[in-house]
Amino acid sequence: LVARALGAQDVYPDEFETATTIYTATIQDTLLDWIQSVLDYVQDPDTFIFGITEPIGDFLVKYGLEPLRNFLVELPWWATILGLTAIAFLISGRRPAITVAAMLAAIGVMGMWDPAMDTASQVLVATAIAVVIGIAIGVWAAENARVEKLLRPVLDTLQTLPQLVYIIPFIYLMPVSRVPGVVASVLYAVPVVIRLVTSGVRGVPPAPVEAAMAFGATRNQVLAKVKIPLARDAIMLGVNQGIIMVLAVVVIGGLVGSGALGDLVARGLQRNEFGEGVVASLAILALGIALDRVTQSRGGRRAGQQR
């Protein structure tokens, strides 16, 4: 910087450029060596980190992803369509239920039923984990202003990072299969669930809370029997938004071997099989619409219309 300020770059342009290039290359080599050393340590089976992440990944595959995938794939297609349509009707109403039936039927007509159900199994497992974590932390943050303040920069950072950035670290931490995409999708969706749950619980009208406390309800009773039930629309909205965000990352997981629809899209790009990639993309779109309508509660839709 001093040399540049004194005009050395203009007097000795070749020497200045060479020195800058060598200095930059030295920094890059040092940084790359350090990163590679960290990755080698993480991938060592004897390390503490890998000793935790590998069993977690094996547990998710053995008791979550694989059983649910087999269930959805082996279940007759008409039973799946009827079941999800019924759930959508009970939660969201008649029109969303019709949309769900149409989207699922379209997936079957396109010949993408099995990979779509594989994708759905990954989405459902990841969403369940994200919702459990999101509700627990969201309620905690709603009840404790200090916790919310501490979480704010963390949630801001997680929501700022691109989707692919979440997957890269877990390729080294988890078994290379469907697990990295699932874990990354949980991290991507959790901030939204936390914030919606926090906003919903904190936005409960004070009148029912004061009435419950006047009748002698404890803080935990007020939370469990008044605040959380009255915040169910916000919680359901968190589930709805979480499931869509999970789907976005699970699909990208096809680039790292998660299989299903994301893998078909990736193969279509790599092998120049444009038709297969387009059909898989349409199936992803149909699955996303169906999952959105299944979890789109009446209260959440009314709140969205009012906004």
N, C-alpha and C positions, 0 to 999 in steps of 0.2 A: 504493500500500500504506500509506503514511504517512497519507494523507487518510482512507482507510478505517479505520485504527486510531484516528484522532482523532474518528471519528464524523461525518465530512463527508457521507457518503452519507445519513445520517438527517436532517441539517440541510438539505442542498441535494440532494434526490434527483434532480430533473430535470437540474440542471447536471452532477451526477456521472455520470448515465447517458449524457448527450450526449457528455461528454468521453471516456468509456470507449469508446463506439461509434465516435467519430471516430478514436481512437488505434488501435483494432482494425482498422478499415477501411484505415487507412494501412499497417499492417503487411501486411495481405492483398494490397493492391495492389502493394506493393514486392516481395513474395514471388512473386506471379503474374508480374509483369514480368520478374523474374530467371529464373524457370523458362522462360518463353516465349523469352527471349533465348538460353538454353542450347539449347532445342529447335531454334530457328532456325539456330544454329551447327551443330548436329549434322546437320541435314537439308541443309545446304549441300553440294552435290556436290563443291565444291573443298576441303572440309576433310579433314584427315588421317584422322579417324575414319571418315567415310563412304567415303573412298578405300580403307579396309581391309574394312569390313563388307559393302559392296555386292559386291565380287568374291567374298567368302566365300559370301554368299547365292546368287549366280549359280552358283558352283561346286557347291554342294549340290543345287541344282535340276537342273543340267545333267547331272551325273555320279552323282548319288545318288537323289534323289527321283523324278525323271521316268523314268529307265530302269527302276527297280524297280517303280514303279507300272504302267508299260506291261507289264512282264513278268507281274506278278500278275494284272492285268486280262485280258490276252490269253491267258494259260495256261488250258487247259480246267479247269473247276471240279473235275472228278473227279481230275485230276492233282494239283491243289493239296491236296485233301483226303487223297489217298493219301500224298503226300509228307510233309505235316505229321503225319499219323497215324503214319507209319513213324518219323519223328524222335522223336515222343513215346514210341513203344514202346521205342526203343533207349535213350533217356535216362531215361525215367520209369517205364516198365512198361506192362502190359496195360490196367489200368483207366484211367489217364490217357489212353492212346491211344484208347480207346473214347469217352471224354468229348470229346476233340478232334474226332473224326469226327462225333459227334452235334451239337456246337456249330456246326461249320462247315456241316453240312447244314441246320441250323436257319436260319442266315444266308441260305443260298440259297433256302430255302422262303419266307422273309419278303420276298424280292425285293431284298435289300440287298447282294448280292454285290459289285458294282462299287465302291460307296462304302466297303464294308468293306475291300476290298483296297487302296483308296486310303489309308485310315486305317492299315492294316497296313504299307504301305510307309513311311509317315512314322514309325511306331513302330519299325520295324526299323532304319532309318537312325539315328534318335536313340539307340536302345539301343546300337547298335554304337559310336557315338561315346562315349556315357557309359561303356560297359564298358571301352573302351580307356583312356580317361582315368582311370577309377576304379581299374583294376588297376594301372596305372603308379604313380599317386600312392599307392594303398593299400599296395603293396609297399614303396615308398620310406618311407612313414610307419612301417611295421612294422619296418623296419631302422634307423630313425633316430628316437629319442625326441624330439629337438628339433623335427623336422619335424612330428611328430604334435601336439606342444604348440602349435606355431604354427598348425596347421590347425584345431585344436579350436574356437576362437571363430568362424572362418569357416564351418565346417560347421554349427555351432549356428545361426548366422544364416540360412544358406540353408535349413535345415530348419524354421525358425520362420516364414518368410514364406509368406503364402497363395499358392496356385497362380497366380491371376490377376496377381499383382504381378510375376511373372517375365516375363509376356508384354508388358506395357505398354512397358517401355523398348525392346524389340526391334522394336516397330512403327515406331519412328523410326530405328533403326539398320540394319534389314534391309529388303529389298524386301517390300512388302506381298503376301504369298502364304502358302505353307505354311512358309516359313523361320522366322518369329518363333516359331511354336508349337514347331517342332522344336528350336531353340536353347534356348528357355525350358525345354522338357522335359528337355534334357540337364542344365541347371543344377539342376533340381529333383531329378533322379535320382542325380546324381553323388555327393552326400554319403553316401547310403545304401550305394552300391557301395564307396566308399572305406572306410567304417567296417567293412563286413562282410569285405572283403578284408584289411584291417589286422588285424582280430580273428582271422581264419582263419590267416594266415601267422604271427602271433605265438603262436597257440595250438598250433602243431605240437609234438609231444612232443620233449623234449630228447634222448632216446636215439638216434634215427636221425641227428639232427644231429651229435651227438658221435661216432657211429660213422663218419660220412662225413668229418669233420675228422680223425679218427684215421688214416684211410687216405690223408690228404694232400689232400683236396679243398679248393679255395680257397673264399672266401666267396661269390663269384658262382656257383660250381659247386654249393655247398650250397643256395643260393637257387633256382637253376634246376632242379636235379635231385632235391632233397629237399623243401624247404619248400613250393614252389608246387604240386608234384604232390600232396603230402599235404593241402594246403589246398583241393583242388579242390571239395569239397562246399561250403565257405564261399564260394568264388568263384562256384560255380553258383547258390547262394542269392542272391548279389549280383546276378547276371544276372536271376534270377527276379523279385526285388523291383524291380530297375531297370526292367524291361519293363512292370510294372504301373504304376509311378509315371509313366513316360513316357506311357503310354496316357491317364492321367488329364489330363495337361496338353495333349496333342495334341488331345484331344476339346474342351477349352476353347478351343483355337486356332480352332475353328469360328466363334467370335465375331469374329475379326479376319481372316476370309477364307481360312482354311486348307482349306475345302471338306470333302468326305467326310462321315462320319457326324456329326461335330460341327456342321457347317453345317446339316444336316437338322434336328438338334435345335434349333438357334438359330432357323431359319426357322419351325419348328413353334411356337415360343414367340412370335415376332414377328407371325406371320400368323394366329395362333389356329388353326393346323392341328394339333389335339391328336393325331389319329391318327398322322400322319406322325412327329411327335416321339416318340411312345411306341414305334413300331416301330423307329425309329433307336436309341432308348435300349436296347431289347431286343437289337438287333444289337451294340451296344457291349458289353453285358453278356456276350453269347455269345462275342464276339471276345476279351474280357478273360479269360474262363475258359479258352478254347482256348490262348491264349498262355501263361497261367499253367501249364497242364498240360504244354505242350511243354517248358518250361524247368524243370519241377519234378523234379529228379534224385532217384533212390532214396535217396542219402545225405542229401540235404537233407530229404526227408520223414521219414526215420528220426530225424534230429536234432530236427525239429519235434515229432515224437511224444514223444521223450524229454523235451523241455522242457515 
